Amino acid sequence: MTAQQTRDLPMSGVRVLDLATFIAAPFCASILGEFGAEVIKIEQPDTGDPWRRYGTPSARPDSSLAWLTEARNKKSLTLNLRSPEGADILRRLVAESDVVCENFRPGTLERWGLGYDALAEINPALVMLRVSGYGQTGPYRDRPGFARIAHAFGGLTHLAGMPGGPPVTPGSTSLGDYMTGLYGAIGVLMALRQRDRDGKGQYVDIALYEPVFRVLDELAPAFAAAGTVRGREGIGTANACPHGHFECGDGRWVAIACTSDKMFARLAQAMERPELATEDAFGRVQSRLARRDEVDRLVGDWTRSMPRSAVIDRCLAAEVPIGPINDIEEIFADPQYAARDNLLKLVEETVGEVVIPGVVPKLSRTPGRVRTLGPALGSATDDVLGELLGYSASEIAALKQRGVV
């Protein structure tokens, strides 16, 4: 990508310091980087972000495939923030930056003299994203947190699994991290928008469990109004029927969503059983919910009578919402993913070709781009210190010798 192309992106001119580890706050920085922000990833000398060693190893010793994917578009600067010299270098960087992303335990940066108040004295326009397990306030603020804990505490894990069975992992152990990164990006963008108006920065405080709790539709009002405690619903849902997963004749599965009587009538037509949608049968949602097992059995018997491709074709012809339950091999072969550039192929000098998820969302005039995969540890240290802060080669060498960078 040329310098002009980078300048044309909506976040160009914004410099982000990514102090965080693993996924949540770094994912926010990655999103900003996809749309033109300069992201400087600050890592501990020698070891770097533990995410480098998470998941499947790559041909580059310090970089897992997870790192190459999620540290996209970032520059790696090694810096020991616990040392006075390292903290001083960070302060100098803050003076030249717009956003800081961090996910230390609340109070950690303050103990190092690097909390928001201290950094805002250096740069009053600074926006800081602060991600932690339980937020900067409240009785649990000092507890450690990971996405799995956030799923549990936020109420999602209780809903995942089959009725009467144990709660299970809701799809991905990292889901809460990614959700928090998304909400973090929204918060940072709103804070930058406000800064455009009054010139003042602020910090964005987000707990890992809060995005998880936020997306649980009517759980809170339903409990407050009627004391309803929703439990595990398995492959269906309590509020609609048939609305779940159904096995087909070739052993593959589909998701079918009938959220209204009209949708069920269309499904009945696709099944060549229009009588199922009459008022005397299952034409009203109350009737279907009252006899859920029978309805799901009828639909399941039909889907198992033919291959998945035939089930999908019949439902689509009747305008019934349906989709295949894809594994990753099927995703790679799907033309919709190809048409939307949902899978990007990049070549890394050491590793070779790497396929990563594409940029979301898509902007019509200034779409985001992936310029580089996750960087080698410390690969931008000399450039950042020398070009941005004006350190000489001998000064940088001395900092390396003392373990500051």
C-alpha positions as CSV (number, residue, x, y, z in Angstrom):
1,M,0.0,0.0,0.0
2,T,1.3,3.4,-0.9
3,A,1.6,6.3,1.5
4,Q,-1.1,8.1,-0.4
5,Q,-3.5,5.1,0.0
6,T,-2.8,5.1,3.7
7,R,-3.6,8.8,4.0
8,D,-6.9,8.3,2.2
9,L,-8.2,6.0,5.0
10,P,-10.5,7.4,7.6
11,M,-8.2,6.8,10.6
12,S,-5.0,8.1,8.9
13,G,-3.1,10.6,11.1
14,V,-4.2,8.8,14.3
15,R,-1.4,7.2,16.2
16,V,-2.3,4.3,18.6
17,L,0.0,2.9,21.3
18,D,-1.1,-0.7,22.0
19,L,0.2,-1.6,25.5
20,A,-2.1,-4.6,25.9
21,T,-1.7,-8.3,25.6
22,F,-3.8,-11.2,24.1
23,I,-7.0,-10.1,22.3
24,A,-9.5,-7.6,23.7
25,A,-7.7,-4.2,23.7
26,P,-5.3,-5.3,21.0
27,F,-8.3,-6.2,18.7
28,C,-9.5,-2.6,19.1
29,A,-6.1,-1.4,18.0
30,S,-6.2,-3.8,15.0
31,I,-9.5,-2.4,13.9
32,L,-8.2,1.1,14.0
33,G,-5.1,0.0,12.1
34,E,-7.2,-1.6,9.3
35,F,-8.6,1.8,8.6
36,G,-5.4,3.8,8.5
37,A,-4.2,4.4,12.1
38,E,-0.5,3.9,12.8
39,V,-0.4,1.3,15.6
40,I,2.7,0.9,17.6
41,K,2.6,-2.4,19.6
42,I,4.6,-2.0,22.8
43,E,5.9,-5.4,24.0
44,Q,8.1,-6.7,26.8
45,P,11.7,-7.2,25.6
46,D,12.7,-10.8,25.0
47,T,9.3,-12.3,25.6
48,G,6.8,-10.0,23.9
49,D,3.0,-10.5,23.9
50,P,2.0,-14.0,25.1
51,W,-0.4,-14.1,22.2
52,R,2.7,-14.7,20.0
53,R,2.9,-18.2,21.4
54,Y,-0.9,-19.0,21.5
55,G,-2.4,-21.5,19.1
56,T,-0.8,-23.0,16.0
57,P,3.0,-22.2,15.5
58,S,4.2,-20.7,12.2
59,A,7.5,-21.0,10.5
60,R,8.6,-17.8,12.2
61,P,9.8,-18.8,15.7
62,D,8.2,-15.8,17.6
63,S,4.9,-15.8,15.8
64,S,1.9,-18.1,16.0
65,L,-0.7,-18.0,13.2
66,A,-3.0,-16.3,15.8
67,W,-0.4,-13.6,16.2
68,L,0.2,-13.1,12.5
69,T,-3.6,-12.7,12.1
70,E,-4.5,-10.5,15.0
71,A,-1.4,-8.2,15.1
72,R,-2.0,-7.2,11.5
73,N,-0.8,-3.7,10.5
74,K,1.1,-3.1,13.7
75,K,4.7,-2.1,14.4
76,S,6.5,-3.9,17.2
77,L,8.5,-1.8,19.7
78,T,10.0,-3.5,22.7
79,L,9.9,-1.5,25.9
80,N,10.2,-2.4,29.6
81,L,7.6,-0.2,31.2
82,R,8.7,-1.3,34.7
83,S,12.0,0.5,34.3
84,P,12.2,4.3,34.8
85,E,13.8,4.7,31.4
86,G,11.1,2.6,29.7
87,A,8.4,4.6,31.4
88,D,10.0,7.8,30.3
89,I,10.1,6.6,26.7
90,L,6.4,5.8,26.9
91,R,5.7,9.3,28.2
92,R,7.5,10.8,25.2
93,L,5.5,8.5,22.9
94,V,2.2,9.6,24.5
95,A,3.0,13.2,23.8
96,E,3.1,12.2,20.1
97,S,0.1,9.9,20.1
98,D,-3.7,10.0,20.1
99,V,-4.8,6.7,21.6
100,V,-3.5,4.3,24.2
101,C,-5.0,0.8,24.5
102,E,-4.2,-1.1,27.8
103,N,-5.6,-4.1,29.7
104,F,-3.5,-4.2,32.9
105,R,-5.1,-5.0,36.2
106,P,-6.7,-1.8,37.5
107,G,-4.1,0.2,39.4
108,T,-1.0,-1.3,37.7
109,L,-0.3,1.6,35.4
110,E,-0.9,4.0,38.3
111,R,1.7,2.2,40.3
112,W,4.2,2.8,37.5
113,G,3.2,6.5,37.2
114,L,1.6,5.8,33.9
115,G,-2.1,6.0,34.7
116,Y,-4.6,8.0,32.7
117,D,-4.3,11.1,34.9
118,A,-0.5,11.2,34.6
119,L,-0.5,10.7,30.9
120,A,-3.3,13.2,30.4
121,E,-1.1,15.8,32.0
122,I,1.4,15.1,29.2
123,N,-1.3,15.0,26.4
124,P,-4.7,16.4,27.5
125,A,-6.1,15.2,24.2
126,L,-5.2,11.6,24.9
127,V,-7.9,8.9,24.6
128,M,-7.2,5.8,26.6
129,L,-9.0,2.4,26.3
130,R,-8.9,0.6,29.6
131,V,-10.0,-3.1,29.4
132,S,-10.1,-5.3,32.5
133,G,-12.0,-8.2,33.8
134,Y,-14.5,-6.2,35.9
135,G,-13.8,-2.6,35.0
136,Q,-12.0,0.2,36.9
137,T,-14.7,0.4,39.6
138,G,-16.8,-1.9,41.7
139,P,-16.1,-4.5,44.4
140,Y,-14.6,-6.9,41.8
141,R,-12.2,-4.5,40.1
142,D,-9.1,-6.2,41.4
143,R,-10.1,-9.7,40.2
144,P,-8.4,-11.2,37.2
145,G,-10.5,-11.8,34.1
146,F,-10.4,-13.8,30.9
147,A,-13.0,-14.3,28.2
148,R,-14.1,-17.6,29.7
149,I,-14.8,-16.0,33.0
150,A,-16.6,-13.1,31.2
151,H,-18.9,-15.5,29.5
152,A,-19.7,-17.2,32.8
153,F,-20.2,-14.0,34.8
154,G,-22.0,-12.2,32.0
155,G,-24.7,-14.8,31.8
156,L,-23.9,-16.4,28.4
157,T,-22.4,-19.7,29.5
158,H,-25.5,-20.4,31.5
159,L,-27.5,-20.4,28.3
160,A,-25.1,-22.6,26.3
161,G,-25.7,-26.3,26.1
162,M,-28.5,-28.8,26.0
163,P,-31.5,-28.6,28.4
164,G,-30.6,-30.5,31.5
165,G,-26.9,-30.8,30.5
166,P,-23.8,-28.9,31.7
167,P,-23.1,-25.4,30.5
168,V,-20.7,-25.4,27.6
169,T,-18.2,-23.1,25.9
170,P,-20.3,-20.7,23.8
171,G,-18.6,-21.3,20.5
172,S,-15.2,-19.8,21.2
173,T,-13.2,-19.2,24.4
174,S,-12.2,-15.9,22.9
175,L,-15.6,-14.6,22.0
176,G,-15.8,-12.1,24.9
177,D,-12.4,-10.7,24.0
178,Y,-13.4,-10.0,20.5
179,M,-16.7,-8.5,21.6
180,T,-14.9,-6.2,24.1
181,G,-12.5,-5.1,21.4
182,L,-15.4,-4.2,19.2
183,Y,-17.1,-2.2,21.9
184,G,-13.7,-0.7,22.8
185,A,-13.3,0.5,19.2
186,I,-16.7,2.1,19.3
187,G,-15.8,3.9,22.6
188,V,-12.5,5.1,21.2
189,L,-14.2,6.5,18.0
190,M,-16.8,8.3,20.1
191,A,-14.1,9.8,22.4
192,L,-12.1,10.9,19.3
193,R,-15.3,12.5,17.9
194,Q,-15.9,14.4,21.2
195,R,-12.2,15.4,21.1
196,D,-12.8,16.9,17.7
197,R,-15.4,19.1,19.3
198,D,-13.7,20.3,22.5
199,G,-10.1,19.2,22.2
200,K,-10.2,17.1,25.3
201,G,-9.4,13.5,25.7
202,Q,-10.9,10.9,28.1
203,Y,-10.6,7.3,29.0
204,V,-12.9,4.5,27.9
205,D,-13.6,2.0,30.7
206,I,-14.9,-1.4,29.7
207,A,-15.1,-4.7,31.6
208,L,-14.9,-8.0,29.7
209,Y,-18.2,-9.2,31.0
210,E,-20.2,-6.1,30.0
211,P,-20.4,-6.7,26.2
212,V,-21.4,-10.3,26.9
213,F,-24.2,-9.2,29.1
214,R,-25.2,-6.4,26.7
215,V,-26.2,-8.8,23.9
216,L,-28.5,-11.1,25.9
217,D,-31.6,-9.6,24.3
218,E,-34.6,-9.7,26.8
219,L,-33.0,-11.5,29.7
220,A,-32.9,-8.5,32.0
221,P,-36.4,-7.1,31.3
222,A,-38.0,-10.5,31.3
223,F,-36.5,-11.3,34.8
224,A,-37.4,-7.9,36.1
225,A,-41.0,-8.1,34.9
226,A,-41.8,-11.7,35.5
227,G,-39.0,-13.4,37.3
228,T,-38.1,-15.4,34.2
229,V,-34.8,-17.2,34.4
230,R,-34.0,-18.5,31.0
231,G,-32.1,-21.8,30.9
232,R,-30.2,-23.8,28.3
233,E,-32.3,-24.3,25.2
234,G,-30.0,-26.5,23.1
235,I,-30.4,-26.2,19.4
236,G,-33.7,-24.2,19.5
237,T,-35.0,-21.1,21.2
238,A,-37.8,-20.4,23.6
239,N,-39.4,-17.6,21.6
240,A,-39.8,-19.1,18.1
241,C,-40.4,-22.4,16.5
242,P,-39.1,-24.0,14.3
243,H,-36.0,-22.0,14.9
244,G,-32.9,-24.1,15.3
245,H,-30.6,-26.7,13.7
246,F,-31.7,-29.7,11.7
247,E,-29.8,-32.7,10.4
248,C,-30.1,-33.5,6.7
249,G,-30.0,-36.9,4.9
250,D,-26.2,-36.7,4.2
251,G,-25.3,-36.1,7.8
252,R,-24.8,-32.4,7.4
253,W,-26.7,-29.7,9.2
254,V,-28.7,-26.5,8.5
255,A,-30.0,-23.6,10.5
256,I,-33.6,-22.7,9.9
257,A,-35.2,-19.5,11.3
258,C,-39.0,-19.2,11.4
259,T,-39.6,-16.1,13.5
260,S,-43.2,-15.5,12.3
261,D,-46.3,-17.3,11.2
262,K,-45.7,-16.1,7.6
263,M,-42.2,-17.7,7.7
264,F,-43.6,-21.0,8.9
265,A,-46.3,-21.0,6.2
266,R,-43.5,-20.7,3.7
267,L,-41.6,-23.6,5.3
268,A,-44.8,-25.7,5.2
269,Q,-45.0,-25.0,1.4
270,A,-41.4,-26.0,0.9
271,M,-42.2,-29.2,2.8
272,E,-45.2,-29.7,0.6
273,R,-47.3,-29.8,3.8
274,P,-49.4,-26.6,3.6
275,E,-51.9,-28.0,6.0
276,L,-49.3,-27.6,8.8
277,A,-49.7,-23.9,8.6
278,T,-53.5,-23.8,9.1
279,E,-55.0,-22.4,12.3
280,D,-56.1,-25.9,13.3
281,A,-52.6,-27.2,13.1
282,F,-49.5,-25.0,13.7
283,G,-50.4,-21.8,11.9
284,R,-50.0,-19.7,15.1
285,V,-46.8,-19.3,17.0
286,Q,-48.6,-20.1,20.3
287,S,-49.5,-23.5,18.8
288,R,-46.0,-24.2,17.6
289,L,-44.4,-23.3,20.9
290,A,-46.9,-25.4,22.9
291,R,-46.1,-28.4,20.7
292,R,-42.5,-27.6,20.0
293,D,-41.2,-31.2,20.0
294,E,-43.8,-32.3,17.5
295,V,-43.0,-29.4,15.1
296,D,-39.3,-29.9,15.4
297,R,-39.7,-33.6,14.7
298,L,-41.8,-33.0,11.6
299,V,-39.2,-30.5,10.2
300,G,-36.4,-32.8,11.2
301,D,-38.0,-35.8,9.5
302,W,-38.3,-33.7,6.3
303,T,-34.7,-32.4,6.3
304,R,-33.4,-35.9,6.9
305,S,-35.2,-37.2,3.8
306,M,-32.8,-35.5,1.4
307,P,-29.3,-34.1,1.1
308,R,-28.5,-30.7,2.6
309,S,-28.2,-29.0,-0.8
310,A,-31.7,-30.1,-1.7
311,V,-33.1,-28.8,1.7
312,I,-31.4,-25.5,1.1
313,D,-32.7,-25.2,-2.5
314,R,-36.3,-25.9,-1.5
315,C,-36.2,-23.5,1.4
316,L,-34.6,-20.7,-0.6
317,A,-37.2,-21.2,-3.4
318,A,-39.9,-20.6,-0.8
319,E,-38.0,-17.7,0.7
320,V,-37.4,-19.5,4.0
321,P,-34.4,-18.2,6.0
322,I,-31.9,-21.1,5.9
323,G,-28.1,-21.5,6.0
324,P,-25.6,-24.3,6.1
325,I,-23.8,-25.0,9.4
326,N,-20.4,-24.6,7.9
327,D,-17.1,-25.9,9.1
328,I,-13.9,-24.0,8.1
329,E,-13.3,-26.2,5.0
330,E,-16.8,-25.4,3.7
331,I,-16.2,-21.7,4.4
332,F,-13.0,-21.8,2.3
333,A,-15.0,-23.3,-0.6
334,D,-18.0,-20.9,-0.4
335,P,-18.4,-18.4,-3.2
336,Q,-20.0,-15.8,-0.9
337,Y,-16.9,-15.6,1.2
338,A,-14.8,-15.2,-1.9
339,A,-17.1,-12.5,-3.4
340,R,-16.9,-10.5,-0.1
341,D,-13.1,-10.8,0.3
342,N,-13.8,-12.5,3.7
343,L,-10.6,-14.5,3.3
344,L,-7.4,-12.6,2.5
345,K,-4.2,-14.1,1.3
346,L,-1.0,-12.3,2.4
347,V,2.6,-13.4,1.9
348,E,5.0,-13.1,4.8
349,E,8.7,-13.3,4.0
350,T,9.5,-16.0,6.5
351,V,6.2,-17.9,6.7
352,G,4.9,-17.7,3.1
353,E,1.2,-17.4,2.3
354,V,-1.1,-16.9,5.2
355,V,-4.9,-16.7,4.9
356,I,-6.6,-14.5,7.4
357,P,-10.2,-13.1,8.0
358,G,-10.9,-10.0,5.9
359,V,-11.7,-6.5,7.1
360,V,-15.1,-5.7,8.6
361,P,-17.1,-3.5,8.0
362,K,-16.8,-2.5,4.4
363,L,-16.8,1.2,3.6
364,S,-17.9,2.2,0.1
365,R,-15.3,5.0,-0.5
366,T,-12.5,4.3,2.0
367,P,-12.5,0.5,2.7
368,G,-10.0,-0.7,5.4
369,R,-7.0,-2.7,4.3
370,V,-4.5,-5.2,5.7
371,R,-1.0,-4.0,4.9
372,T,1.1,-6.4,6.9
373,L,0.8,-9.5,9.1
374,G,1.8,-9.5,12.8
375,P,5.3,-8.1,13.1
376,A,8.5,-9.8,14.4
377,L,9.3,-8.9,18.0
378,G,10.9,-5.5,18.2
379,S,11.2,-5.1,14.4
380,A,10.2,-1.4,14.5
381,T,12.1,-0.5,17.7
382,D,14.9,1.3,15.9
383,D,12.6,3.1,13.5
384,V,10.2,4.3,16.3
385,L,12.9,5.5,18.6
386,G,15.0,7.0,15.9
387,E,12.5,8.5,13.5
388,L,9.7,9.5,16.0
389,L,11.6,10.3,19.1
390,G,15.0,11.3,17.7
391,Y,17.3,8.8,19.5
392,S,20.7,8.2,17.9
393,A,21.9,4.7,16.9
394,S,24.3,4.7,19.9
395,E,21.6,5.7,22.3
396,I,19.3,2.9,21.0
397,A,22.2,0.4,21.3
398,A,22.7,1.5,24.9
399,L,19.0,1.1,25.7
400,K,19.1,-2.4,24.3
401,Q,22.2,-3.3,26.4
402,R,20.4,-2.2,29.6
403,G,17.3,-4.2,28.7
404,V,15.1,-1.1,28.4
405,V,14.1,-2.0,24.8
